Amino acid sequence: MGEAKRRIAYALFLLGYPDGVDRDTLRLLARKVPLDEYEEEMAGSIFCPGCFTNIERTPKKDELLSNGRTPFYRHLPKYKEIACYLRAKRPKGKRYTSEEEARRAINNKELSIITAFLTEKPENNPSLDPNLYDETAVEDKDGEISNVPIGRHVGESFELPSKISTVAGICRNFDENLNKYFFLPSARHAVKLAELLKNVDEIDYDILEESQTPRLYFGLITYPLVGGSDSLYSTKMTRLKCHESVKDFSLKDIASTCLAKGITKESAGRIVVFYGVIESNGIGLGVSGLSWGEYALLPKKYNDLLLPELGQ
């Protein structure tokens, strides 16, 4: 599988900053410290720009590790239960010892079972002003009891209440959901949201050679709603920041649906989250054919949880 990708490009340094103080204070006063600017005196006063817990540089002194790998910032083990997209770890599935335990997790909002996404826009959900939609509409609803393979033992399934859901629902209360376990359609086990998400900026053409199943991705919008005519029924391409080896990456949908979801000509710099399969798109990559519930804008206030460099 290879080494997990090191994601923390810089640390936030603030001498004497007490761990646990609100992130806005740290973001405002801290200095950004890339790996090559780290100094030993900073130990104990550097923080992750994603989850704002203490981190450390490895190694603390030498420029290279004994095995030749370059230095990196890493989270401290004592914060392992705090979800962070910048944590360099592979997804770890959660299994439950009994149906009762799984139901308690659902009741305590620690687990969400999603066996399907909404295929069409709800009739009682009119197009919203993009500024209002920034808080995400409430359109998820209860689904049927589903047989879910999340038991402790191989092949063990539980009958659990599910949701007919939307990605918008996942984006709502996103800071809380990052620590929550989600069981998505066709999944084998429940996984923390922070470990499910993958940035399209990390995807190259090799993905076309893989046997893909739908998964959760996110991307930074660079050029919204390009191409097509001015008709609300024309197909528009919303360009996302992509891997340096990829010509371009597009999320394709008709203009009226994009607008109903708050994607406008002014949406550059926003993050869109989607559930789907990445395919070839001309000379680039892209995703198309998404149902109503399979993509949504992330509210601006959560941008820095996925891309700390967007924090003000």
C-alpha positions in Angstrom: 0.0 0.0 0.0 3.0 2.3 0.5 3.4 5.2 3.0 0.4 7.3 3.9 0.7 10.8 2.4 2.0 13.5 4.7 -0.5 16.2 4.6 0.6 18.9 7.0 2.5 21.4 4.9 3.0 23.9 7.7 2.5 24.3 11.4 0.9 27.1 13.3 3.4 28.5 15.9 2.3 30.5 18.9 4.5 30.6 22.0 2.7 30.1 25.2 -0.6 29.3 23.5 -2.7 27.1 25.8 -4.0 24.0 24.1 -7.8 24.1 23.7 -8.3 27.9 23.2 -10.6 28.8 20.3 -9.2 28.3 16.8 -9.9 31.9 15.7 -7.5 33.2 18.3 -4.8 30.8 17.2 -5.4 31.5 13.5 -5.2 35.3 14.0 -2.0 35.3 16.1 0.0 32.3 15.0 2.8 32.3 12.5 2.8 29.7 9.7 6.0 27.6 9.8 6.9 25.3 6.9 9.0 22.3 7.6 12.2 24.0 6.5 11.7 26.9 8.8 11.1 24.9 12.0 13.4 25.6 15.0 13.9 23.4 18.0 12.7 26.2 20.3 9.2 25.8 18.8 8.7 22.4 20.3 5.5 22.3 22.3 4.1 25.4 20.7 3.2 24.2 17.2 -0.3 23.2 16.1 -2.1 21.5 13.3 -3.9 24.0 11.0 -6.7 21.6 10.5 -7.7 20.4 14.0 -5.6 22.9 16.1 -4.1 20.3 18.4 -0.4 20.1 19.2 1.8 18.5 16.6 5.5 17.8 16.4 8.2 17.7 13.8 9.9 14.4 13.1 12.9 14.3 13.4 13.4 17.3 15.7 17.0 18.0 14.7 18.3 16.0 11.7 17.3 17.0 8.2 16.6 13.4 7.1 15.3 10.3 8.9 17.6 7.3 9.2 15.7 5.6 6.3 16.2 8.6 4.0 12.7 9.9 4.2 12.2 13.7 4.6 11.0 15.3 7.8 7.3 15.8 8.5 4.8 17.1 10.9 2.7 14.6 12.8 -0.2 14.6 15.2 0.4 13.5 18.8 -1.0 10.1 19.8 -3.0 11.5 22.6 -5.2 13.3 20.1 -5.9 10.2 18.0 -9.6 10.3 18.6 -9.9 13.9 17.2 -10.8 13.6 13.5 -8.7 15.7 11.1 -8.5 15.5 7.3 -4.8 16.3 7.6 -4.1 13.2 9.6 -1.8 10.8 7.6 -3.7 7.6 8.3 -5.6 5.0 6.2 -9.3 4.6 6.8 -10.1 2.4 9.7 -13.5 0.7 9.7 -15.6 0.6 12.9 -17.4 -2.7 13.7 -20.0 -3.2 16.5 -20.3 -6.0 19.0 -24.1 -6.1 18.9 -27.1 -4.6 17.3 -27.9 -2.8 20.5 -24.5 -1.1 20.5 -24.9 0.1 16.9 -28.4 1.5 17.7 -27.0 3.4 20.7 -24.3 4.9 18.4 -27.0 6.0 16.0 -29.1 7.5 18.9 -26.0 9.2 20.3 -25.3 10.7 16.8 -22.0 8.8 16.6 -23.1 6.7 13.6 -25.2 7.4 10.5 -26.5 4.6 8.2 -26.9 5.9 4.6 -28.2 3.3 2.2 -29.3 5.6 -0.6 -29.0 9.3 -1.7 -31.9 11.3 -2.9 -32.3 10.9 -6.6 -34.4 14.0 -7.3 -34.8 17.5 -5.8 -37.6 17.4 -3.1 -40.8 19.1 -4.3 -41.0 21.2 -1.2 -37.5 22.5 -1.6 -37.5 25.5 -4.0 -34.4 27.0 -5.4 -32.7 29.1 -2.7 -30.7 32.2 -2.6 -27.0 31.1 -2.7 -26.3 33.1 0.4 -29.1 31.3 2.3 -28.1 28.0 0.9 -24.7 28.4 2.5 -26.1 26.9 5.7 -27.4 23.9 3.7 -31.0 22.9 3.4 -32.6 20.3 5.7 -33.9 17.7 3.2 -32.7 14.3 4.6 -35.4 11.9 5.7 -35.7 8.6 7.4 -35.4 5.5 5.2 -36.2 1.9 5.8 -34.7 -0.5 8.2 -31.6 -1.9 6.4 -29.5 -5.0 6.8 -26.0 -3.5 7.4 -22.7 -5.6 7.5 -21.1 -3.8 10.4 -21.0 -6.6 13.0 -17.8 -7.6 14.8 -17.6 -11.0 13.0 -17.2 -11.7 9.3 -20.6 -11.8 7.6 -22.5 -10.5 10.6 -25.2 -7.9 9.8 -27.6 -5.9 11.8 -31.0 -4.5 11.1 -30.6 -0.8 11.6 -32.6 2.4 10.8 -31.2 4.2 7.7 -31.4 7.6 6.1 -32.3 8.6 2.5 -29.8 11.3 2.5 -27.9 14.1 0.8 -24.3 15.2 0.7 -25.7 18.5 1.9 -26.8 16.8 5.1 -23.2 15.5 5.6 -22.0 19.1 5.1 -24.4 20.5 7.7 -22.7 20.6 11.1 -19.6 19.4 9.2 -17.3 20.1 12.2 -19.2 17.7 14.3 -19.7 15.1 11.5 -15.9 14.8 10.9 -15.7 12.7 14.0 -18.8 10.7 13.2 -18.9 7.3 11.6 -20.8 6.9 8.3 -21.9 3.8 6.6 -22.4 4.7 2.9 -24.2 2.9 0.1 -22.4 -0.4 -0.8 -19.8 0.0 2.0 -18.3 -2.9 3.9 -18.1 -1.0 7.2 -18.6 2.4 8.9 -15.7 4.9 8.6 -15.1 8.3 10.1 -16.0 11.1 7.7 -12.5 12.6 8.1 -11.1 9.4 6.7 -13.6 9.0 3.9 -13.0 12.3 2.2 -10.4 12.5 -0.6 -9.3 15.7 -2.4 -9.5 15.6 -6.2 -6.3 17.5 -6.2 -4.6 14.2 -5.3 -6.1 12.3 -8.1 -4.1 11.6 -11.3 -5.0 9.6 -14.5 -4.0 6.3 -12.8 -7.5 6.3 -11.2 -8.9 5.3 -14.6 -7.0 2.0 -14.4 -8.6 1.2 -11.0 -11.8 -0.7 -10.3 -13.7 2.1 -8.8 -16.7 2.3 -6.5 -18.4 5.6 -5.6 -16.8 7.4 -2.7 -16.7 10.9 -1.1 -14.5 13.5 -2.8 -14.1 17.2 -2.4 -12.6 19.9 -4.5 -11.8 23.6 -4.6 -13.8 25.4 -7.3 -11.6 27.4 -9.6 -13.9 28.3 -12.5 -17.7 27.7 -12.0 -20.3 27.1 -14.7 -18.1 27.3 -17.8 -19.2 26.2 -21.3 -22.7 25.6 -22.8 -25.3 28.2 -23.6 -27.1 30.6 -21.3 -30.0 28.2 -21.0 -30.9 26.9 -17.6 -31.0 23.4 -19.3 -27.5 23.6 -20.8 -24.7 21.4 -19.4 -22.2 23.4 -17.4 -18.7 22.4 -16.2 -17.5 23.6 -12.8 -13.7 23.3 -12.8 -12.0 22.1 -9.6 -8.4 22.5 -8.6 -6.7 19.3 -9.8 -3.5 17.3 -9.8 -0.6 19.0 -11.6 -0.5 16.1 -14.1 -4.2 16.4 -15.0 -5.3 18.9 -17.7 -8.5 19.8 -15.9 -11.2 18.4 -13.6 -14.9 19.1 -14.1 -18.1 18.5 -12.2 -20.8 18.4 -14.9 -24.5 19.1 -14.4 -27.3 21.2 -15.9 -27.2 24.9 -15.0 -30.5 24.9 -13.2 -29.4 22.2 -10.8 -26.1 23.9 -10.1 -27.8 27.2 -9.4 -30.3 25.5 -7.1 -27.4 24.2 -5.1 -25.9 27.6 -4.8 -23.1 27.2 -7.4 -23.0 30.5 -9.3 -20.4 32.5 -11.3 -19.2 33.8 -8.0 -18.5 30.4 -6.5 -14.7 30.3 -7.1 -12.9 29.6 -3.9 -15.7 27.5 -2.5 -15.4 23.7 -1.8 -17.8 21.2 -3.3 -18.3 17.7 -1.8 -19.6 14.9 -4.0 -20.2 11.1 -3.9 -19.4 9.4 -7.2 -17.0 7.8 -9.6 -14.3 9.8 -11.4 -14.2 9.2 -15.2 -12.3 10.5 -18.2 -13.6 13.9 -19.4 -12.1 14.9 -22.7 -8.4 15.3 -22.0 -9.0 15.7 -18.3 -11.0 14.0 -15.5 -14.4 14.7 -14.1 -17.6 13.5 -12.6 -21.1 13.6 -14.1 -24.5 12.0 -13.8 -24.7 12.8 -10.1 -28.2 12.6 -8.5 -29.6 15.6 -6.5 -28.4 14.2 -3.2 -24.9 13.3 -4.3 -23.2 16.8 -4.2 -23.3 20.0 -2.3 -21.4 23.1 -1.5 -19.6 23.1 1.9 -20.6 26.1 4.0 -17.8 28.6 3.9 -17.2 28.5 7.7 -15.9 24.9 7.4 -13.4 25.6 4.5 -10.4 25.5 6.7 -11.2 22.1 8.1 -10.4 20.6 4.7 -8.1 23.3 3.3 -6.4 25.2 6.1 -4.8 27.6 3.7 -8.3 29.0 3.1 -8.6 30.2 6.7 -8.5 33.9 7.3 
